[in-house]
Amino acid sequence: MPSKKLPPGLPRLLSGRRRGLMALLVGTGLAMAAVTGASALLMMWLLDETPADGGSTVPLVAVLAAAALAIGVLRALERVLGEMLGQDYIHQIRKGLVKSALATDRGPSPGVTIARSTNDLSSVRNWIAMGIAPLAVGVPLILGTAVALWLLAPGLALAVLVPLAVLAAALAMLARPAFERARALRRQRGRLAARLADTVMAAGTIRAAGGEAREVKQVDKAGRNVVDAAVNRAAASGSIRGAAAAAASLGTAAVAAVGSWQAIPTATVAAALTIVGMIAAPITDMGRAVEYRQNFKAARRILGPALAVSITAGNERRRRVVASAGHATAGSATAVGPDVVASDGEALNGESQDGEDAGSLLVAGLSECRNCPVPELQAWPGQRVRIRSADPAVETRLLETLIGVRSDPDAFTQVNGLSLLDRGGRDRRRLVGYAAAGAYLERGSIARSVRYRRPDLDAVEGSAALEQVGLAGPIARLERGEQTMLKRGGEPLSTSERARLVLARAMLGEPPLLVINRLDADLDRDGRQMLASVVRDYPGVVLFASDDPGALAAGFTEWSVDCPHAGLDLTWVAARPAVVHGAR
């Protein structure tokens, strides 16, 4: 649940095991305050005593040395606990960023995603580990030592607290400029990362056009903007750190001056200086925390909305599940059997009560223009349907919408009597297989990739799927066979071999709906013949897009999704009957 003070999507800091870590940090601060106070008393006793036998001071010196070691141990513990707190928090954010990237088709460029995963998360981690953690330790420490100084001499306590008050005022004035400069730097870094990613992805096109020098010039310009922004931010950060260091030094000078003016005993002044020396490092850390806070605020403005994407997608899915209880489609549906057009088709949402809907497909609620909806689609096992549009991008967009890759709150897809878009990932991957040209394969072994859609199936079934698409031989010739690692989108497989692998994955387990999006464009001649045999023999519904549909299926029905009245001010147009090609 997001905090009230943070943008939607940013998780709470004090939740789960992080509450315990924060409590340990506060306890560490209190322990340091106790050790510091004890060290001050020991210093006074050591300086006040004038023993005849110098050996009597040895125990005091030993205890002081132990106190110094305890302070070192507690400082080390503070660092470890702070890092654990920061890493646990950014690990949760990192998972949220991945969920958001996978929850929408309109994600940021790879460069921006990488920048968020490095720069922005580093800023969050710095604020938690080196900002909040030192504050959790430093505040109890300073309050405890202030009480100890007040007990020694009230004037000495005021001598320390006044510089700290001045420091707080200075940091309040420096915080806003630091925030603005941190935002400017983060903005320039994001632009540089996006440009670098786009330049690398388009390297071949750039070389072909002879534009290497121009692209390097553009990167150089963006890089210089980053340099200038970084220097400006460093000036603000340096001012903050300088103010903290000056406050610690002023505290030491103020204690010495007050002790001299008020004729406070030397032993008491020495004890007070001991306390000031022990809190000097925490004061410096707390001053730097202001700098980390401003960087965090700049990163939070980016991470919050990015994380909210996955939350919004989850809420939308839950809304669909609730709304689907009473969902039913009305109007005309285009039945795509070879010789029949059905009307008044009704979508059943939920578990099928009989065999009537077994293996069937019903698509409704899609729209590509404001003038009229896309005709509804109804098909049964063994039927082949070609989606047709003048724009291939429209075909891709509708195919990805009806299987749930793209979000559309009005879309409704029923497969095998079940509402596909209201199902979780486990159910959806059993109901539909999707094979598209140009697919970028995830990193992992071939054996894992072919069963990626159905990891519950045995490796033997994955091998059988590879054999079915003609990949068993080429993979066997690889040094590690099916354990060969795929990198950079599918290397070392060729484009045609990657397309075969994508098809094998989509067919694995024979889902009721097989969607093929221009996969023949990536296949060689033998691969296209293999694909045609798969389409011919597949037992379920095959919905495909292709520029050469006749080579893919001998008999099929066209599902025309273009609006013939584009540009006219119409509010409704009747669905058009399907056009049947070939004979079954």
LINWOZI-V353738 format. One record per residue. N is the residue number from 1. RES is the residue in three letters. SS is DSSP state (a for helix, b for strand, c for the rest). PSI is psi as a letter, one per 40 degrees, with the letter a starting at -180 (none if undefined). Layout:
# LINWOZI-V353738
N;RES;SS;PSI / N;RES;SS;PSI
This chain:
# LINWOZI-V353738
1;MET;c;h / 2;PRO;c;i / 3;SER;c;i / 4;LYS;c;d / 5;LYS;c;e / 6;LEU;c;i / 7;PRO;c;i / 8;PRO;c;h / 9;GLY;c;d / 10;LEU;c;h / 11;PRO;c;i / 12;ARG;c;i / 13;LEU;c;d / 14;LEU;c;g / 15;SER;c;i / 16;GLY;c;b / 17;ARG;a;e / 18;ARG;a;d / 19;ARG;a;d / 20;GLY;a;d / 21;LEU;a;d / 22;MET;a;d / 23;ALA;a;d / 24;LEU;a;d / 25;LEU;a;d / 26;VAL;a;d / 27;GLY;a;d / 28;THR;a;d / 29;GLY;a;d / 30;LEU;a;d / 31;ALA;a;d / 32;MET;a;d / 33;ALA;a;d / 34;ALA;a;d / 35;VAL;a;d / 36;THR;a;d / 37;GLY;a;d / 38;ALA;a;d / 39;SER;a;d / 40;ALA;a;d / 41;LEU;a;d / 42;LEU;a;d / 43;MET;a;d / 44;MET;a;d / 45;TRP;a;d / 46;LEU;a;d / 47;LEU;a;d / 48;ASP;a;d / 49;GLU;c;h / 50;THR;c;g / 51;PRO;c;i / 52;ALA;c;d / 53;ASP;c;h / 54;GLY;a;e / 55;GLY;a;e / 56;SER;a;e / 57;THR;a;e / 58;VAL;a;d / 59;PRO;a;d / 60;LEU;a;d / 61;VAL;a;d / 62;ALA;a;d / 63;VAL;a;d / 64;LEU;a;d / 65;ALA;a;d / 66;ALA;a;d / 67;ALA;a;d / 68;ALA;a;d / 69;LEU;a;d / 70;ALA;a;d / 71;ILE;a;d / 72;GLY;a;d / 73;VAL;a;d / 74;LEU;a;d / 75;ARG;a;d / 76;ALA;a;d / 77;LEU;a;d / 78;GLU;a;d / 79;ARG;a;d / 80;VAL;a;d / 81;LEU;a;d / 82;GLY;a;d / 83;GLU;a;d / 84;MET;a;d / 85;LEU;a;d / 86;GLY;a;d / 87;GLN;a;d / 88;ASP;a;d / 89;TYR;a;d / 90;ILE;a;d / 91;HIS;a;d / 92;GLN;a;d / 93;ILE;a;d / 94;ARG;a;d / 95;LYS;a;d / 96;GLY;a;d / 97;LEU;a;d / 98;VAL;a;d / 99;LYS;a;d / 100;SER;a;d / 101;ALA;a;d / 102;LEU;a;e / 103;ALA;a;e / 104;THR;c;i / 105;ASP;c;e / 106;ARG;c;f / 107;GLY;c;i / 108;PRO;c;i / 109;SER;c;i / 110;PRO;a;d / 111;GLY;a;d / 112;VAL;a;d / 113;THR;a;d / 114;ILE;a;d / 115;ALA;a;d / 116;ARG;a;d / 117;SER;a;e / 118;THR;a;c / 119;ASN;a;d / 120;ASP;a;d / 121;LEU;a;d / 122;SER;a;d / 123;SER;a;d / 124;VAL;a;d / 125;ARG;a;d / 126;ASN;a;d / 127;TRP;a;d / 128;ILE;a;d / 129;ALA;a;d / 130;MET;a;e / 131;GLY;a;c / 132;ILE;a;d / 133;ALA;a;d / 134;PRO;a;d / 135;LEU;a;d / 136;ALA;a;d / 137;VAL;a;d / 138;GLY;a;d / 139;VAL;a;d / 140;PRO;a;d / 141;LEU;a;d / 142;ILE;a;d / 143;LEU;a;d / 144;GLY;a;d / 145;THR;a;d / 146;ALA;a;d / 147;VAL;a;d / 148;ALA;a;d / 149;LEU;a;d / 150;TRP;a;d / 151;LEU;a;d / 152;LEU;a;d / 153;ALA;c;h / 154;PRO;a;d / 155;GLY;a;d / 156;LEU;a;d / 157;ALA;a;d / 158;LEU;a;d / 159;ALA;a;d / 160;VAL;a;d / 161;LEU;a;d / 162;VAL;a;d / 163;PRO;a;d / 164;LEU;a;d / 165;ALA;a;d / 166;VAL;a;d / 167;LEU;a;d / 168;ALA;a;d / 169;ALA;a;d / 170;ALA;a;d / 171;LEU;a;d / 172;ALA;a;d / 173;MET;a;d / 174;LEU;a;e / 175;ALA;a;d / 176;ARG;a;d / 177;PRO;a;d / 178;ALA;a;d / 179;PHE;a;d / 180;GLU;a;d / 181;ARG;a;d / 182;ALA;a;d / 183;ARG;a;d / 184;ALA;a;d / 185;LEU;a;d / 186;ARG;a;d / 187;ARG;a;d / 188;GLN;a;d / 189;ARG;a;d / 190;GLY;a;d / 191;ARG;a;d / 192;LEU;a;d / 193;ALA;a;d / 194;ALA;a;d / 195;ARG;a;d / 196;LEU;a;d / 197;ALA;a;d / 198;ASP;a;d / 199;THR;a;d / 200;VAL;a;d / 201;MET;a;d / 202;ALA;c;f / 203;ALA;a;d / 204;GLY;a;d / 205;THR;a;d / 206;ILE;a;d / 207;ARG;a;d / 208;ALA;a;d / 209;ALA;c;e / 210;GLY;c;f / 211;GLY;c;f / 212;GLU;a;d / 213;ALA;a;d / 214;ARG;a;d / 215;GLU;a;d / 216;VAL;a;d / 217;LYS;a;d / 218;GLN;a;d / 219;VAL;a;d / 220;ASP;a;d / 221;LYS;a;d / 222;ALA;a;d / 223;GLY;a;d / 224;ARG;a;d / 225;ASN;a;d / 226;VAL;a;d / 227;VAL;a;d / 228;ASP;a;d / 229;ALA;a;d / 230;ALA;a;d / 231;VAL;a;d / 232;ASN;a;d / 233;ARG;a;d / 234;ALA;a;d / 235;ALA;a;d / 236;ALA;a;d / 237;SER;a;d / 238;GLY;a;d / 239;SER;a;d / 240;ILE;a;d / 241;ARG;a;d / 242;GLY;a;d / 243;ALA;a;d / 244;ALA;a;d / 245;ALA;a;d / 246;ALA;a;d / 247;ALA;a;d / 248;ALA;a;d / 249;SER;a;d / 250;LEU;a;d / 251;GLY;a;d / 252;THR;a;d / 253;ALA;a;d / 254;ALA;a;d / 255;VAL;a;d / 256;ALA;a;d / 257;ALA;a;d / 258;VAL;a;d / 259;GLY;a;d / 260;SER;a;d / 261;TRP;a;d / 262;GLN;c;e / 263;ALA;c;f / 264;ILE;c;h / 265;PRO;c;i / 266;THR;a;d / 267;ALA;a;d / 268;THR;a;d / 269;VAL;a;d / 270;ALA;a;d / 271;ALA;a;d / 272;ALA;a;d / 273;LEU;a;d / 274;THR;a;d / 275;ILE;a;d / 276;VAL;a;d / 277;GLY;a;d / 278;MET;a;d / 279;ILE;a;e / 280;ALA;a;d / 281;ALA;a;d / 282;PRO;a;d / 283;ILE;a;d / 284;THR;a;d / 285;ASP;a;d / 286;MET;a;d / 287;GLY;a;d / 288;ARG;a;d / 289;ALA;a;d / 290;VAL;a;d / 291;GLU;a;d / 292;TYR;a;d / 293;ARG;a;d / 294;GLN;a;d / 295;ASN;a;d / 296;PHE;a;d / 297;LYS;a;d / 298;ALA;a;d / 299;ALA;a;d / 300;ARG;a;d / 301;ARG;a;d / 302;ILE;a;d / 303;LEU;a;d / 304;GLY;a;d / 305;PRO;a;d / 306;ALA;a;d / 307;LEU;a;d / 308;ALA;a;e / 309;VAL;a;d / 310;SER;a;d / 311;ILE;a;d / 312;THR;a;d / 313;ALA;a;d / 314;GLY;a;d / 315;ASN;a;d / 316;GLU;a;d / 317;ARG;a;d / 318;ARG;a;d / 319;ARG;a;d / 320;ARG;a;d / 321;VAL;a;d / 322;VAL;a;d / 323;ALA;a;d / 324;SER;a;e / 325;ALA;a;d / 326;GLY;a;e / 327;HIS;c;h / 328;ALA;c;h / 329;THR;c;i / 330;ALA;c;i / 331;GLY;c;a / 332;SER;c;i / 333;ALA;b;h / 334;THR;b;h / 335;ALA;b;h / 336;VAL;c;f / 337;GLY;c;i / 338;PRO;c;d / 339;ASP;c;e / 340;VAL;c;i / 341;VAL;c;h / 342;ALA;c;i / 343;SER;c;i / 344;ASP;c;f / 345;GLY;c;i / 346;GLU;c;h / 347;ALA;c;h / 348;LEU;c;h / 349;ASN;c;h / 350;GLY;c;a / 351;GLU;c;h / 352;SER;c;h / 353;GLN;c;e / 354;ASP;c;a / 355;GLY;a;e / 356;GLU;a;d / 357;ASP;a;e / 358;ALA;c;h / 359;GLY;c;e / 360;SER;c;i / 361;LEU;b;h / 362;LEU;b;h / 363;VAL;b;h / 364;ALA;b;i / 365;GLY;c;e / 366;LEU;c;i / 367;SER;b;h / 368;GLU;c;e / 369;CYS;c;i / 370;ARG;c;e / 371;ASN;c;d / 372;CYS;c;i / 373;PRO;b;i / 374;VAL;c;h / 375;PRO;c;i / 376;GLU;b;i / 377;LEU;b;h / 378;GLN;b;h / 379;ALA;b;i / 380;TRP;c;i / 381;PRO;c;h / 382;GLY;c;e / 383;GLN;c;i / 384;ARG;b;h / 385;VAL;b;h / 386;ARG;b;h / 387;ILE;b;h / 388;ARG;b;h / 389;SER;c;i / 390;ALA;c;d / 391;ASP;c;h / 392;PRO;a;d / 393;ALA;a;d / 394;VAL;a;d / 395;GLU;a;d / 396;THR;a;d / 397;ARG;a;d / 398;LEU;a;d / 399;LEU;a;d / 400;GLU;a;d / 401;THR;a;d / 402;LEU;a;e / 403;ILE;c;e / 404;GLY;c;e / 405;VAL;c;d / 406;ARG;c;i / 407;SER;c;h / 408;ASP;c;h / 409;PRO;c;e / 410;ASP;c;e / 411;ALA;c;i / 412;PHE;b;h / 413;THR;b;h / 414;GLN;b;h / 415;VAL;b;h / 416;ASN;c;f / 417;GLY;c;e / 418;LEU;b;i / 419;SER;b;h / 420;LEU;a;d / 421;LEU;a;e / 422;ASP;a;e / 423;ARG;c;i / 424;GLY;c;i / 425;GLY;a;d / 426;ARG;a;d / 427;ASP;a;d / 428;ARG;a;d / 429;ARG;a;e / 430;ARG;a;d / 431;LEU;a;d / 432;VAL;b;i / 433;GLY;b;h / 434;TYR;b;h / 435;ALA;b;h / 436;ALA;b;i / 437;ALA;c;i / 438;GLY;c;e / 439;ALA;c;h / 440;TYR;c;h / 441;LEU;b;i / 442;GLU;c;i / 443;ARG;c;h / 444;GLY;b;i / 445;SER;b;i / 446;ILE;a;d / 447;ALA;a;d / 448;ARG;a;d / 449;SER;a;d / 450;VAL;a;d / 451;ARG;c;e / 452;TYR;c;d / 453;ARG;c;d / 454;ARG;c;g / 455;PRO;c;e / 456;ASP;c;e / 457;LEU;c;i / 458;ASP;c;i / 459;ALA;a;d / 460;VAL;a;d / 461;GLU;a;d / 462;GLY;a;d / 463;SER;a;d / 464;ALA;a;d / 465;ALA;a;d / 466;LEU;a;d / 467;GLU;a;d / 468;GLN;a;d / 469;VAL;c;e / 470;GLY;c;f / 471;LEU;c;e / 472;ALA;a;d / 473;GLY;a;d / 474;PRO;a;d / 475;ILE;a;d / 476;ALA;a;d / 477;ARG;c;e / 478;LEU;c;i / 479;GLU;c;d / 480;ARG;c;e / 481;GLY;a;b / 482;GLU;a;e / 483;GLN;a;e / 484;THR;c;h / 485;MET;b;h / 486;LEU;b;h / 487;LYS;b;i / 488;ARG;c;f / 489;GLY;b;e / 490;GLY;c;e / 491;GLU;b;i / 492;PRO;c;e / 493;LEU;c;i / 494;SER;c;i / 495;THR;a;d / 496;SER;a;d / 497;GLU;a;d / 498;ARG;a;d / 499;ALA;a;d / 500;ARG;a;d / 501;LEU;a;d / 502;VAL;a;d / 503;LEU;a;d / 504;ALA;a;d / 505;ARG;a;d / 506;ALA;a;d / 507;MET;a;e / 508;LEU;c;h / 509;GLY;c;e / 510;GLU;c;g / 511;PRO;c;i / 512;PRO;c;d / 513;LEU;b;h / 514;LEU;b;h / 515;VAL;b;h / 516;ILE;b;h / 517;ASN;b;g / 518;ARG;c;f / 519;LEU;a;d / 520;ASP;a;d / 521;ALA;a;d / 522;ASP;a;e / 523;LEU;c;i / 524;ASP;c;a / 525;ARG;a;d / 526;ASP;a;d / 527;GLY;a;d / 528;ARG;a;d / 529;GLN;a;d / 530;MET;a;d / 531;LEU;a;d / 532;ALA;a;d / 533;SER;a;d / 534;VAL;a;d / 535;VAL;a;d / 536;ARG;a;d / 537;ASP;a;e / 538;TYR;c;h / 539;PRO;c;d / 540;GLY;c;a / 541;VAL;b;h / 542;VAL;b;h / 543;LEU;b;h / 544;PHE;b;i / 545;ALA;b;h / 546;SER;c;i / 547;ASP;c;e / 548;ASP;c;g / 549;PRO;a;d / 550;GLY;a;d / 551;ALA;a;e / 552;LEU;a;d / 553;ALA;c;h / 554;ALA;c;d / 555;GLY;c;h / 556;PHE;b;i / 557;THR;b;h / 558;GLU;b;h / 559;TRP;b;g / 560;SER;b;h / 561;VAL;c;e / 562;ASP;c;i / 563;CYS;c;h / 564;PRO;c;e / 565;HIS;c;f / 566;ALA;c;h / 567;GLY;c;e / 568;LEU;c;i / 569;ASP;c;g / 570;LEU;c;i / 571;THR;c;e / 572;TRP;c;h / 573;VAL;c;h / 574;ALA;c;i / 575;ALA;c;i / 576;ARG;c;i / 577;PRO;c;i / 578;ALA;c;i / 579;VAL;b;h / 580;VAL;b;h / 581;HIS;b;i / 582;GLY;c;a / 583;ALA;c;i / 584;ARG;c;none
